[in-house]
C-alpha cells in the first residue's frame, strides 16, 4: 500500500471519527490462515443490513500507545487489549500510532461472539475510523482507494472484516488479492436476498474462530478442504452473475457443513452445533422438499442458522419460520442484503 508510506512522518493530532459497518455472512468460507492474515483459500460473502456495529473513535496525542474501549457504554479491558495488540501490529507501517491514545465507543445490534461475525463488523468499523484518521492527516479526500485501504487494515485484525467494507457481495482472495477484499458484481435479483438468522444459542462460543483457524495447520483433511473451497468459490462467482439461486443454495449448505466438519475432525475435535441447530436443519430440508420453495441455510463458526431466500418467497418463508422454527431459537433477526458501511 503506497499510501501508507507517504504518511509515516506525520504527527498525531486530535480527531474523532464514527462509522457504521455491517456484518456479513460467508457463502464460501475460508478456514485456515497463512502468515500475516493471508487466507488459505478464497472466500465470498453477502453483506448484511441490520446486523452492524457502530464505532466512535477519538484519537489524541499521547506519550505512548494506549487504548480505552467501551462496549455498550461499559469499559471492556479484554477488548481493549485485543485492539492494542492489533494496533501494535500496524506500528511498522504506521509508526505514529505509538504516540496515540484511542478512546473507542462501540455497540452491536446483535449478540456478540455467537457466530454472526461480530469481529467482522467490529473490526471493519474500527478500521474505517482509523482510515478516516489517516486520510485526515494526509488531507486526502475519500475515494475508491479509501475503502481498499480500510479493507487492508481490517484484514490485519480480522480476516472476514475486510469483506465488510463493501456492500452487496464481496470476495477476498482468489483471482484479485489476498491483501484486501473486492466488491463483486452480481445479478440484480440477488441484491434483494433475505437472511433470517435463527439465534439458537446466544452464549459466546467455547472455541474462538482464531483457535479454529490454527487447528487447520495440522488437519488431515486441510488440503482437500481448500480444494473444495476453491471449486465452490469459482462456481459461486459464476452463478451470482446469472440468475440460478438454487445452484448457489446448494453451495451455501455444502460450505456450511464442510466448515463444521473441519471442526469435528480437527486434531482437537470440537462441536459448535447445538441440538436445535440439527433439528432446525432437518425441518428446513423437509419444508423445501414439501414446498419446492428455495430456502437454504448456512452457518458461520457458531450454532446459529442463516436462512437465505429470494424476496419473491418472503411471505411464505416468514410464515414457515414463525410457525416451525421460532420455538427452536432464542430470537430471529430478519435481515437482508445491505449497502455497506456509512459515516455517521
Rosetta silent file (secondary structure, phi, psi, omega in degrees, C-alpha in Angstrom):
SEQUENCE: XXXXXXXXXXXXXXXXXXXXXXXXXXXXXXXXXXXXXXXXXXXXXXXXXXXXXXXXXXXXXXXXXXXXXXXXXXXXXXXXXXXXXXXXXXXXXXXXXXXXXXXXXXXXXXXXXXXXXXXXXXXXXXXXXXXXXXXXXXXXXXXXXXXXXXXXXXXXXXXXXXXXXXXXXXXXXXXXXXXXXXXXXXXXXXXXXXXXXXXXXXXXXXXXXXXXXXXXXXXXXXXXXXXXXXXXXXXXXXXXXXXXXXXXXXXXXXXXXXXXXXXXXXXXXXXXXXXXXXXXXXXXXXXXXXXXXXXXXXXXXXXXXXXXXXXXXXXXXXXXXXXXXXXXXXXXXXXXXXXXXXXX
SCORE:     score description
SCORE:     0.000 S_00000001
   1 L     0.000  100.989 -177.002    0.000    0.000    0.000 S_00000001
   2 H   -63.594  -29.934 -177.526    1.932    3.052   -1.254 S_00000001
   3 H   -57.683  -42.241 -176.589   -0.438    5.435    0.509 S_00000001
   4 H   -66.108  -28.700  179.080    0.773    4.362    3.953 S_00000001
   5 H   -67.470  -26.218 -176.124    4.405    5.077    3.023 S_00000001
   6 L   -78.377  -12.842 -174.200    3.519    8.713    2.392 S_00000001
   7 L  -118.878   13.480 -178.948    2.279    9.407    5.940 S_00000001
   8 L   -61.063  -29.606 -175.697    4.928    7.723    8.092 S_00000001
   9 L   -89.644   -0.498 -177.735    6.355   11.105    9.114 S_00000001
  10 L   -70.402  150.362  178.773    3.011   12.598   10.190 S_00000001
  11 L  -103.386  144.646 -178.715    2.494   13.574   13.821 S_00000001
  12 L   -61.998  142.908  173.580   -0.625   12.647   15.840 S_00000001
  13 L  -136.175  168.688  178.196   -3.372   15.238   16.217 S_00000001
  14 L   -72.839  134.585  179.721   -6.811   15.291   17.836 S_00000001
  15 E  -163.819  145.505  176.621   -9.533   13.754   15.664 S_00000001
  16 E  -129.326  135.603  179.157  -12.848   11.918   16.079 S_00000001
  17 E  -137.675  143.047  178.569  -14.482    9.582   13.580 S_00000001
  18 E  -136.148  126.341 -178.500  -17.636    7.464   13.758 S_00000001
  19 E  -131.605  149.182  169.876  -18.615    4.737   11.293 S_00000001
  20 E  -106.639  127.253  179.941  -21.297    2.101   10.994 S_00000001
  21 E  -128.657  139.145 -176.692  -20.072   -1.185    9.497 S_00000001
  22 E   -86.185  159.411  165.857  -22.141   -4.277    8.711 S_00000001
  23 E   -78.167  175.246  174.396  -21.597   -7.901    9.492 S_00000001
  24 E  -144.719  159.983  175.502  -21.520  -10.332    6.588 S_00000001
  25 E  -119.398  123.290 -177.397  -22.410  -13.943    6.003 S_00000001
  26 E   -76.539  127.667  171.438  -19.932  -16.006    4.006 S_00000001
  27 E   -80.684  -43.700  173.570  -21.362  -18.073    1.160 S_00000001
  28 E  -113.977  121.696 -172.106  -17.932  -19.637    0.594 S_00000001
  29 L   -87.147  147.183  165.155  -15.985  -19.959    3.852 S_00000001
  30 L  -108.131  136.433 -178.090  -12.313  -19.504    4.496 S_00000001
  31 L  -146.573  101.291 -174.296  -10.974  -21.683    7.277 S_00000001
  32 L   124.145  134.047 -177.098   -7.243  -21.696    7.795 S_00000001
  33 E  -126.440  150.300  169.060   -4.654  -18.909    7.575 S_00000001
  34 L   -96.873 -168.895  179.980   -1.143  -18.434    6.289 S_00000001
  35 H   -65.789  152.234  174.901    1.272  -15.851    7.697 S_00000001
  36 H    60.043   38.181  175.109    0.179  -12.202    8.011 S_00000001
  37 H    60.518   35.061  175.938   -3.545  -12.921    7.941 S_00000001
  38 L   -93.560  131.678 -176.182   -3.491  -14.364    4.424 S_00000001
  39 E   -74.555  145.328  177.471   -6.347  -16.828    3.778 S_00000001
  40 L   -74.643  -18.902  175.125   -5.597  -20.430    2.886 S_00000001
  41 L  -149.892  158.586  179.893   -8.481  -20.283    0.403 S_00000001
  42 L   -72.050  160.197  179.269  -10.634  -17.550   -1.159 S_00000001
  43 E  -139.006  163.759 -177.525  -13.999  -16.572    0.313 S_00000001
  44 E  -145.536  134.756 -175.855  -17.178  -14.826   -0.793 S_00000001
  45 E  -139.968  162.478  173.541  -19.811  -13.144    1.346 S_00000001
  46 E  -108.365  127.427  179.716  -23.082  -11.238    1.377 S_00000001
  47 E   -79.021  137.026 -178.461  -23.103   -8.004    3.359 S_00000001
  48 E   -94.380  167.924 -177.858  -25.969   -7.606    5.832 S_00000001
  49 E  -106.721  -50.879 -172.689  -28.067   -4.537    6.632 S_00000001
  50 E   -83.206  -33.223  179.397  -29.464   -4.822   10.169 S_00000001
  51 E   -83.471  102.439 -177.016  -26.568   -6.637   11.873 S_00000001
  52 E  -147.496  168.758  176.907  -23.965   -3.926   12.239 S_00000001
  53 E  -120.344  136.593  172.855  -21.528   -2.233   14.591 S_00000001
  54 E  -110.848  123.875 -176.853  -21.307    1.496   15.269 S_00000001
  55 E  -128.098  128.903  174.970  -17.882    2.637   16.447 S_00000001
  56 E  -113.899  123.773 -178.706  -16.757    6.091   17.510 S_00000001
  57 E  -120.828  125.796  172.949  -13.007    6.576   17.915 S_00000001
  58 E  -102.993  120.880  178.779  -11.345    9.602   19.440 S_00000001
  59 E  -101.673  132.108  177.704   -7.657    9.915   18.537 S_00000001
  60 E  -145.605  146.945 -179.561   -5.459   12.148   20.680 S_00000001
  61 E   -61.470  146.366 -179.071   -1.680   12.643   21.036 S_00000001
  62 L  -152.668  166.020  177.082   -0.002   10.703   23.849 S_00000001
  63 L   -81.996   -6.755  178.114    3.471    9.719   25.012 S_00000001
  64 L  -158.389  165.189  177.129    2.631    6.067   24.256 S_00000001
  65 L   -73.560  127.548  179.927    0.042    3.910   22.544 S_00000001
  66 E  -143.952  145.049 -178.613   -2.982    3.436   24.779 S_00000001
  67 E  -131.723  130.701  170.117   -6.492    2.088   24.172 S_00000001
  68 E  -121.839  118.930 -177.817   -9.700    2.528   26.156 S_00000001
  69 E  -119.081  132.338  179.239  -12.627    0.610   24.707 S_00000001
  70 E  -118.945  117.535  177.596  -16.233    0.869   25.845 S_00000001
  71 E  -101.643  120.023 -177.820  -18.727   -1.755   24.627 S_00000001
  72 L    53.403   38.713  175.456  -22.355   -0.686   25.077 S_00000001
  73 L    86.185   -4.888 -178.634  -21.216    2.055   27.436 S_00000001
  74 E  -115.269  135.255 -179.984  -19.113   -0.176   29.709 S_00000001
  75 E   -62.787  134.334 -179.098  -15.334   -0.330   29.672 S_00000001
  76 L  -123.959   99.068 -175.160  -14.133   -3.666   28.299 S_00000001
  77 H   -68.599  -31.329  178.769  -10.496   -4.311   29.183 S_00000001
  78 H   -63.791  -47.929  178.400  -10.374   -7.595   27.271 S_00000001
  79 H   -67.179  -34.162  177.505  -11.361   -5.916   24.006 S_00000001
  80 H   -59.171  -43.090  179.833   -9.029   -3.003   24.806 S_00000001
  81 H   -65.383  -38.660  179.451   -6.112   -5.445   24.955 S_00000001
  82 H   -64.281  -42.687  179.233   -7.147   -7.056   21.655 S_00000001
  83 H   -67.530  -38.739  177.822   -7.296   -3.686   19.908 S_00000001
  84 H   -60.196  -44.902  177.845   -3.958   -2.694   21.446 S_00000001
  85 H   -60.423  -42.773  177.937   -2.372   -5.872   20.077 S_00000001
  86 H   -60.123  -47.243 -178.406   -3.875   -5.148   16.657 S_00000001
  87 H   -66.686  -34.140  177.092   -2.520   -1.577   16.608 S_00000001
  88 H   -62.736  -32.939  176.198    0.917   -2.751   17.700 S_00000001
  89 H   -64.705  -30.542 -176.596    0.979   -4.946   14.586 S_00000001
  90 H   -83.801  -14.541 -175.026    0.374   -1.815   12.490 S_00000001
  91 L   -55.559  -38.781  178.170    3.173    0.282   14.023 S_00000001
  92 L   -57.984  -31.042  178.876    5.805   -0.841   11.441 S_00000001
  93 L   -98.640  -18.370  179.172    3.685    0.693    8.652 S_00000001
  94 L  -134.109   75.246 -172.417    2.167    3.492   10.762 S_00000001
  95 H   -58.068  -31.536 -176.194    4.875    4.489   13.281 S_00000001
  96 H   -67.374  -11.457  176.144    2.952    7.439   14.738 S_00000001
  97 H   -59.866  -25.036 -178.731    0.464    5.011   16.280 S_00000001
  98 H   -68.863   -7.874 -179.802    2.995    4.595   19.084 S_00000001
  99 H  -122.847   40.799 -177.419    2.123    8.147   20.200 S_00000001
 100 E  -129.001  145.167  166.717   -1.656    7.893   20.235 S_00000001
 101 E  -110.810  128.714  178.665   -4.410    7.452   22.770 S_00000001
 102 E  -115.618  122.865  170.495   -7.588    5.914   21.372 S_00000001
 103 E  -106.238  116.230 -173.375  -10.903    6.116   23.154 S_00000001
 104 E  -115.217  125.882  175.001  -13.278    3.735   21.388 S_00000001
 105 E  -115.738  120.841 -173.470  -17.023    3.567   21.974 S_00000001
 106 E  -138.512  151.822  177.947  -18.704    0.684   20.172 S_00000001
 107 E  -152.492  144.370  177.961  -22.024   -1.137   20.093 S_00000001
 108 E  -106.660  156.172  173.785  -23.557   -4.023   18.141 S_00000001
 109 L   -97.403    9.766 -176.363  -27.134   -4.559   17.041 S_00000001
 110 L  -149.458  163.079 -176.635  -26.804   -8.326   17.566 S_00000001
 111 L   -62.203  136.537 -179.861  -25.329  -10.738   20.147 S_00000001
 112 L   -80.500  143.549  168.865  -21.543  -10.787   20.319 S_00000001
 113 L    72.687   23.179 -177.038  -19.476  -13.960   19.880 S_00000001
 114 L  -114.425   14.734  179.289  -22.242  -16.261   18.639 S_00000001
 115 L    88.709   24.534  173.181  -21.144  -16.834   15.051 S_00000001
 116 L  -111.986   26.264  173.043  -22.802  -13.788   13.457 S_00000001
 117 L    56.364   49.993  174.367  -19.387  -12.275   12.640 S_00000001
 118 H   -68.211  -29.015  176.790  -19.275   -9.544   15.266 S_00000001
 119 H   -66.557  -32.335  179.240  -15.500   -9.465   14.802 S_00000001
 120 H   -66.505  -52.151 -178.678  -16.079   -8.665   11.116 S_00000001
 121 H   -69.582  -38.301 -179.006  -18.355   -5.692   11.697 S_00000001
 122 H   -65.532  -47.640 -179.317  -16.441   -4.531   14.772 S_00000001
 123 H   -71.610  -33.701  176.825  -13.008   -4.595   13.168 S_00000001
 124 H   -63.003  -44.283  179.662  -14.362   -3.127    9.920 S_00000001
 125 H   -62.935  -43.088  178.559  -15.873   -0.189   11.823 S_00000001
 126 H   -63.886  -44.599 -179.698  -12.633    0.380   13.732 S_00000001
 127 H   -62.586  -34.939  177.838  -10.548    0.150   10.550 S_00000001
 128 H   -66.957  -40.199  177.339  -12.817    2.694    8.859 S_00000001
 129 H   -66.801  -36.978  178.854  -12.335    5.176   11.702 S_00000001
 130 H   -67.335  -43.336  178.428   -8.579    4.593   11.527 S_00000001
 131 H   -65.003  -37.914  175.989   -8.509    5.048    7.747 S_00000001
 132 H   -58.793  -42.278  178.580  -10.612    8.192    8.162 S_00000001
 133 H   -63.962  -44.420 -179.899   -7.967    9.489   10.578 S_00000001
 134 H   -62.386  -42.801  179.539   -5.133    8.663    8.168 S_00000001
 135 H   -67.637  -33.116  176.104   -6.853   10.453    5.292 S_00000001
 136 H   -66.108  -43.962  177.545   -7.458   13.451    7.553 S_00000001
 137 H   -59.123  -39.781 -176.356   -3.740   13.561    8.442 S_00000001
 138 H   -87.235   -3.092 -177.353   -2.821   13.406    4.779 S_00000001
 139 L    54.960   43.967 -179.885   -5.540   15.905    3.729 S_00000001
 140 L  -110.837  136.033  178.628   -6.763   13.379    1.168 S_00000001
 141 L   -76.638  149.325  177.648  -10.407   13.093    0.111 S_00000001
 142 L   -67.223  140.360 -179.919  -12.171    9.749    0.404 S_00000001
 143 L  -148.587 -168.869  176.234  -12.327    7.815   -2.841 S_00000001
 144 H   -59.146  -34.505  179.419  -12.497    4.218   -4.013 S_00000001
 145 H   -64.151  -30.681  179.242   -8.949    3.835   -2.683 S_00000001
 146 H   -55.503  -46.064 -176.688  -10.182    4.780    0.804 S_00000001
 147 H   -73.785  -31.644  174.910  -12.216    1.582    1.061 S_00000001
 148 H   -64.942  -42.443  178.014   -9.411   -0.548   -0.343 S_00000001
 149 H   -65.112  -41.079  178.452   -7.092    0.866    2.329 S_00000001
 150 H   -63.583  -39.667  178.995   -9.734    0.288    5.025 S_00000001
 151 H   -64.467  -39.966  177.603  -10.181   -3.299    3.831 S_00000001
 152 H   -60.953  -46.370 -179.840   -6.409   -3.835    4.000 S_00000001
 153 H   -68.634  -39.315  179.376   -6.263   -2.560    7.596 S_00000001
 154 H   -62.382  -39.877 -179.042   -9.378   -4.504    8.623 S_00000001
 155 H   -58.833  -36.436 -177.607   -7.875   -7.758    7.297 S_00000001
 156 L   -69.158  -15.618  176.446   -4.895   -7.440    9.600 S_00000001
 157 L  -100.673  -39.267  179.589   -7.288   -7.509   12.567 S_00000001
 158 L  -154.420  121.714 -175.947   -9.928   -9.975   11.364 S_00000001
 159 H   -52.893  -52.053 -176.577   -9.920  -11.750    8.027 S_00000001
 160 H   -67.249  -18.000  179.691  -13.658  -11.627    7.406 S_00000001
 161 H   -63.969  -29.849 -177.320  -13.709   -7.931    8.380 S_00000001
 162 H   -63.758  -26.688  178.928  -12.072   -6.987    5.088 S_00000001
 163 H   -79.800  -22.480 -178.733  -15.241   -8.084    3.243 S_00000001
 164 H   -75.320   -1.238  177.766  -17.493   -5.955    5.491 S_00000001
 165 H   -76.913  -15.411 -175.794  -16.018   -2.813    3.935 S_00000001
 166 L  -120.304  147.625  174.952  -18.235   -3.333    0.890 S_00000001
 167 L   -84.236  173.684  178.930  -21.979   -3.576    0.378 S_00000001
 168 L    68.483 -116.743 -179.181  -23.743   -6.241   -1.646 S_00000001
 169 E  -123.549  145.767 -178.417  -21.324   -9.097   -2.254 S_00000001
 170 E  -141.298  150.108  176.575  -17.571   -9.185   -1.726 S_00000001
 171 E  -120.148  157.070  175.811  -14.707  -11.578   -2.362 S_00000001
 172 E  -143.491  125.930 -176.589  -11.339  -11.976   -0.690 S_00000001
 173 L    87.950 -170.829  179.301   -8.502  -13.980   -2.172 S_00000001
 174 L    79.132 -128.819 -169.979   -8.694  -15.928   -5.367 S_00000001
 175 L   -81.862  -13.905 -172.431   -8.144  -14.057   -8.623 S_00000001
 176 L  -105.212  -69.537 -177.737   -7.823  -10.487   -7.268 S_00000001
 177 L  -160.422  145.988  170.264   -5.937  -10.096   -3.982 S_00000001
 178 L   -91.097  -10.337 -174.244   -5.217  -11.699   -0.636 S_00000001
 179 L   -82.032  -28.726 -177.835   -4.358   -8.280    0.813 S_00000001
 180 L  -156.005  165.878  179.628   -7.862   -6.790    0.736 S_00000001
 181 E   -88.626  167.792  179.467  -11.405   -7.621   -0.344 S_00000001
 182 E  -139.339  143.696  176.036  -13.130   -6.522   -3.537 S_00000001
 183 E   -68.548  149.043 -179.807  -16.796   -5.875   -4.402 S_00000001
 184 E  -119.399  123.495  176.155  -18.434   -8.456   -6.657 S_00000001
 185 L   -73.693  133.268 -178.198  -20.985   -7.516   -9.316 S_00000001
 186 L  -132.346  169.375  175.879  -23.988   -9.862   -9.231 S_00000001
 187 L   -61.983  142.802 -176.805  -27.336  -10.314  -10.955 S_00000001
 188 H   -54.672  -33.257 -177.865  -29.883   -7.714   -9.814 S_00000001
 189 H   -62.862  -25.495 -178.637  -32.162  -10.398   -8.349 S_00000001
 190 H   -81.856   -8.737  179.107  -29.525  -11.244   -5.734 S_00000001
 191 H   -82.099    2.045  175.863  -29.498   -7.683   -4.405 S_00000001
 192 H  -122.286   17.909  178.316  -32.835   -8.350   -2.680 S_00000001
 193 L   -63.666  148.196  176.987  -31.932  -11.636   -0.966 S_00000001
 194 E  -105.372  152.390  173.301  -33.084  -12.084    2.619 S_00000001
 195 E  -135.173  104.595  175.949  -31.165  -13.547    5.540 S_00000001
 196 E   -99.395  120.076 -171.323  -33.278  -14.538    8.527 S_00000001
 197 E  -100.618  118.506  175.487  -30.979  -15.507   11.386 S_00000001
 198 E   -87.285  105.974  177.814  -32.112  -18.088   13.907 S_00000001
 199 E   -82.182   89.735 -174.386  -30.216  -17.229   17.081 S_00000001
 200 L   -76.141  -33.717  176.439  -30.363  -20.724   18.526 S_00000001
 201 L  -149.656  117.356 -175.201  -27.879  -20.030   21.303 S_00000001
 202 L   -91.077    2.317  177.314  -26.650  -16.512   22.133 S_00000001
 203 L   -69.127  149.034  178.171  -23.911  -17.628   24.536 S_00000001
 204 L   -64.212  135.430 -175.305  -20.353  -16.856   23.467 S_00000001
 205 L   -65.393  152.461 -172.685  -18.931  -19.865   21.674 S_00000001
 206 L   -75.173  -29.431 -179.009  -16.486  -22.103   23.537 S_00000001
 207 L  -121.899  124.055 -177.134  -13.797  -22.150   20.833 S_00000001
 208 L   -72.579  158.826  176.575  -12.834  -18.919   19.063 S_00000001
 209 H   -62.864  -36.705  178.819  -12.508  -18.659   15.301 S_00000001
 210 H   -58.136  -43.692  178.148   -8.837  -17.743   15.757 S_00000001
 211 H   -65.752  -40.042  179.548   -8.243  -21.076   17.512 S_00000001
 212 H   -62.310  -41.937  176.358  -10.226  -22.910   14.855 S_00000001
 213 H   -60.276  -41.541 -178.747   -8.118  -21.433   12.065 S_00000001
 214 H   -61.129  -35.558 -178.333   -4.994  -22.527   13.922 S_00000001
 215 H   -68.644  -16.317  179.242   -6.159  -26.128   14.092 S_00000001
 216 H   -71.843  -18.531 -176.893   -6.240  -26.308   10.280 S_00000001
 217 H   -62.488  -30.470 -179.227   -2.434  -26.249   10.152 S_00000001
 218 H  -117.470   19.815 -176.851   -2.255  -29.909   11.169 S_00000001
 219 L   -76.604  132.320 -177.516   -5.656  -31.009    9.874 S_00000001
 220 L   -61.886  -32.675 -176.009   -5.619  -34.297    7.971 S_00000001
 221 L  -101.674   11.878 -172.414   -8.259  -33.026    5.500 S_00000001
 222 H   -57.266  -50.731 -175.506   -6.979  -29.444    5.102 S_00000001
 223 H   -63.406  -37.022  177.608   -5.739  -29.664    1.507 S_00000001
 224 H   -67.983  -36.711  177.109   -8.938  -31.350    0.345 S_00000001
 225 H   -64.151  -43.150  179.833  -10.982  -28.650    2.097 S_00000001
 226 H   -63.592  -37.789  177.849   -9.009  -25.895    0.365 S_00000001
 227 H   -64.893  -42.192  177.629   -9.584  -27.594   -2.990 S_00000001
 228 H   -61.549  -45.016 -178.512  -13.327  -27.811   -2.274 S_00000001
 229 H   -63.417  -41.011  178.325  -13.450  -24.125   -1.282 S_00000001
 230 H   -62.247  -42.314  178.459  -11.609  -23.046   -4.438 S_00000001
 231 H   -63.273  -47.442 -178.856  -14.039  -25.024   -6.590 S_00000001
 232 H   -66.999  -33.440  177.444  -17.091  -23.607   -4.795 S_00000001
 233 H   -62.271  -51.057 -179.758  -15.662  -20.093   -4.944 S_00000001
 234 H   -60.668  -43.276 -178.914  -15.242  -20.190   -8.720 S_00000001
 235 H   -66.168  -41.817 -178.188  -18.670  -21.741   -9.195 S_00000001
 236 H   -66.760  -39.661  177.738  -20.401  -19.282   -6.861 S_00000001
 237 H   -59.243  -40.503  179.093  -18.828  -16.261   -8.592 S_00000001
 238 H   -68.848  -47.445 -176.243  -20.217  -17.512  -11.896 S_00000001
 239 H   -65.867  -31.883  179.519  -23.684  -18.371  -10.568 S_00000001
 240 H   -69.616  -19.640  176.893  -24.091  -14.981   -8.845 S_00000001
 241 H   -85.400  -15.537  175.120  -23.733  -13.277  -12.206 S_00000001
 242 L   -97.842 -149.118 -178.106  -26.568  -15.396  -13.571 S_00000001
 243 L  -141.584   52.104 -179.247  -29.966  -15.999  -12.033 S_00000001
 244 L  -122.941   83.816 -174.435  -29.886  -19.532  -10.639 S_00000001
 245 H   -64.272  -36.042 -176.273  -30.381  -19.205   -6.906 S_00000001
 246 H   -63.177  -34.203  176.454  -30.824  -22.923   -6.262 S_00000001
 247 H   -62.345  -41.265  178.689  -27.294  -23.633   -7.528 S_00000001
 248 H   -68.202  -39.353 -179.894  -25.982  -21.097   -5.032 S_00000001
 249 H   -57.912  -40.222  179.411  -28.206  -22.519   -2.288 S_00000001
 250 H   -68.262  -34.668  175.258  -26.616  -25.942   -2.586 S_00000001
 251 H   -65.177  -41.914  178.764  -23.152  -24.349   -2.336 S_00000001
 252 H   -52.421  -51.507 -175.219  -24.311  -22.492    0.791 S_00000001
 253 H   -70.955  -39.268  178.885  -25.263  -25.672    2.590 S_00000001
 254 H   -63.385  -40.801  179.696  -22.260  -27.675    1.418 S_00000001
 255 H   -66.062  -42.925 -179.630  -19.897  -24.931    2.611 S_00000001
 256 H   -62.310  -45.992 -178.196  -21.598  -24.638    6.000 S_00000001
 257 H   -70.003  -34.808  177.384  -21.484  -28.360    6.654 S_00000001
 258 H   -65.329  -40.599  178.296  -17.888  -28.637    5.427 S_00000001
 259 H   -57.273  -48.612 -177.827  -16.849  -25.851    7.811 S_00000001
 260 H   -74.229  -26.636  174.459  -18.313  -27.650   10.806 S_00000001
 261 H   -64.994  -36.362  177.379  -16.988  -30.993    9.605 S_00000001
 262 H   -63.035  -38.111  178.353  -13.490  -29.491    9.770 S_00000001
 263 H   -65.317  -45.026 -174.690  -14.131  -28.561   13.401 S_00000001
 264 H   -74.386  -16.100  179.831  -15.422  -32.006   14.316 S_00000001
 265 L  -115.857   16.830 -178.746  -12.496  -33.796   12.622 S_00000001
 266 L   -74.150  167.596  178.976   -9.718  -31.408   13.696 S_00000001
 267 L   -55.317  -33.154  172.317   -6.663  -32.592   15.713 S_00000001
 268 L  -119.690   87.421 -170.811   -8.527  -31.362   18.816 S_00000001
 269 L   -61.080  143.865  173.632  -12.153  -32.062   17.843 S_00000001
 270 L  -152.094  162.617 -177.206  -14.937  -29.754   18.948 S_00000001
 271 L  -132.651  129.108  177.007  -18.534  -29.085   18.012 S_00000001
 272 L  -103.570   -5.147  173.231  -20.336  -25.735   17.795 S_00000001
 273 L   -63.523  144.357  168.936  -23.678  -27.237   16.765 S_00000001
 274 L  -104.408  152.027  178.164  -26.476  -27.043   19.313 S_00000001
 275 H   -50.610  -36.622  179.701  -29.089  -29.853   19.321 S_00000001
 276 H   -73.225  -19.579  173.648  -31.623  -27.343   17.974 S_00000001
 277 H   -62.234  -47.216 -178.552  -29.254  -26.489   15.129 S_00000001
 278 H   -67.324  -41.752  177.961  -29.615  -30.038   13.836 S_00000001
 279 H   -59.985  -44.280 -178.375  -33.362  -30.084   14.419 S_00000001
 280 H   -64.557  -40.048  177.931  -33.787  -26.825   12.506 S_00000001
 281 H   -59.822  -43.925 -179.911  -31.716  -28.106    9.567 S_00000001
 282 H   -64.174  -38.830  178.278  -33.939  -31.171    9.319 S_00000001
 283 H   -66.004  -40.381  179.406  -37.082  -29.021    9.412 S_00000001
 284 H   -64.167  -45.599  178.835  -35.697  -26.735    6.688 S_00000001
 285 H   -60.083  -42.344 -179.406  -34.839  -29.680    4.444 S_00000001
 286 H   -66.395  -41.599  178.684  -38.305  -31.162    4.893 S_00000001
 287 H   -61.436  -44.351 -178.939  -40.010  -27.827    4.180 S_00000001
 288 H   -65.565  -39.087  178.585  -38.003  -27.342    0.996 S_00000001
 289 H   -66.173  -39.816 -177.094  -38.795  -30.870   -0.170 S_00000001
 290 H   -74.440  -34.258 -171.867  -42.507  -30.477    0.534 S_00000001
 291 H  -108.588  -17.147 -174.132  -42.978  -26.996   -0.948 S_00000001
 292 L    62.273   19.159  176.199  -40.167  -26.633   -3.502 S_00000001
 293 L   -82.511  127.291 -174.127  -39.606  -23.161   -2.042 S_00000001
 294 L   -78.967   79.176  172.994  -35.901  -22.267   -2.408 S_00000001
 295 E  -115.911  126.134 -175.624  -34.865  -21.508    1.158 S_00000001
 296 E  -125.721  157.650 -179.306  -31.357  -22.615    2.104 S_00000001
 297 E  -113.562  159.238  165.359  -29.300  -22.392    5.260 S_00000001
 298 E  -147.455  167.089  177.339  -25.724  -21.577    6.114 S_00000001
 299 E  -138.449  149.590  164.525  -23.766  -21.155    9.343 S_00000001
 300 L   -94.631 -159.167 -177.515  -20.658  -19.330   10.404 S_00000001
 301 L   -79.766   73.064 -179.348  -18.495  -20.616   13.248 S_00000001
 302 L  -176.792 -177.672 -175.283  -21.347  -20.979   15.716 S_00000001
 303 L   -88.990   -4.309 -169.656  -24.703  -22.713   16.246 S_00000001
 304 L   -90.813  136.531 -174.257  -26.910  -20.089   14.631 S_00000001
 305 E   -95.726  136.021  172.276  -28.548  -20.644   11.264 S_00000001
 306 E  -104.052  119.527  176.425  -28.831  -18.100    8.465 S_00000001
 307 E   -96.663  117.128 -176.771  -31.805  -18.777    6.183 S_00000001
 308 E  -106.303  130.488 -177.652  -31.154  -17.302    2.743 S_00000001
 309 E  -158.471  155.791 -179.099  -34.064  -16.871    0.330 S_00000001
 310 L   -71.488  155.170  179.160  -35.323  -14.648   -2.538 S_00000001
 311 H   -61.454  -30.347 -177.998  -37.601  -11.700   -1.892 S_00000001
 312 H   -64.955  -18.071 -179.967  -40.314  -13.326   -4.033 S_00000001
 313 H  -111.490   14.846 -175.073  -40.755  -16.013   -1.350 S_00000001
 314 H   -55.650  -48.637 -175.426  -40.542  -13.717    1.661 S_00000001
 315 H   -60.455  -48.700 -177.338  -44.153  -14.150    2.825 S_00000001
 316 H   -66.364  -39.627 -178.620  -44.132  -17.963    2.708 S_00000001
 317 H   -69.937  -39.677  179.013  -40.712  -18.295    4.334 S_00000001
 318 H   -65.527  -37.266  175.345  -41.549  -15.889    7.155 S_00000001
 319 H   -63.016  -42.270  177.963  -44.745  -17.833    7.847 S_00000001
 320 H   -61.571  -46.369  179.948  -42.676  -21.035    7.919 S_00000001
 321 H   -60.528  -48.267 -176.951  -40.132  -19.512   10.302 S_00000001
 322 H   -65.006  -31.936 -176.042  -42.781  -18.199   12.677 S_00000001
 323 H   -93.394  -29.385 -171.529  -44.709  -21.464   12.769 S_00000001
 324 H  -115.722  -17.487 -171.285  -41.954  -24.090   12.578 S_00000001
 325 H  -121.565  -22.018 -175.444  -38.655  -22.604   13.743 S_00000001
 326 H   -61.574  -32.651 -178.960  -39.136  -19.893   16.366 S_00000001
 327 H   -71.481  -11.657  178.266  -39.578  -22.457   19.145 S_00000001
 328 H   -94.743   -2.443 -175.227  -36.096  -23.814   18.335 S_00000001
 329 L  -130.741  161.876  176.689  -34.399  -20.421   18.747 S_00000001
 330 L   -78.900  -33.991  179.000  -33.999  -17.650   21.297 S_00000001
 331 E  -162.223  163.915  174.481  -34.784  -14.979   18.718 S_00000001
 332 E  -123.311  129.498  175.710  -34.976  -14.395   14.986 S_00000001
 333 E  -105.644  118.230 -179.146  -33.207  -11.485   13.301 S_00000001
 334 E   -92.113  112.331 -175.894  -34.758  -10.609    9.958 S_00000001
 335 E  -128.321  177.951  179.645  -32.024   -9.208    7.738 S_00000001
 336 E  -161.574 -178.724  179.760  -31.232   -8.792    4.070 S_00000001
 337 E   -60.308  135.966 -179.193  -28.532   -7.599    1.685 S_00000001
 338 L  -111.658  167.168 -176.689  -27.040   -4.314    2.841 S_00000001
 339 L   -88.893   -6.487  179.745  -25.417   -1.335    1.136 S_00000001
 340 L   104.298 -172.679 -174.685  -22.220   -1.385    3.177 S_00000001
 341 L   -68.543  163.840  174.899  -20.618    0.957    5.722 S_00000001
 342 E  -151.706  148.584  174.455  -21.514    4.593    6.264 S_00000001
 343 E   -74.813  134.767 -177.739  -20.098    7.591    8.105 S_00000001
 344 L  -141.933    0.000    0.000  -22.357    8.554   10.997 S_00000001
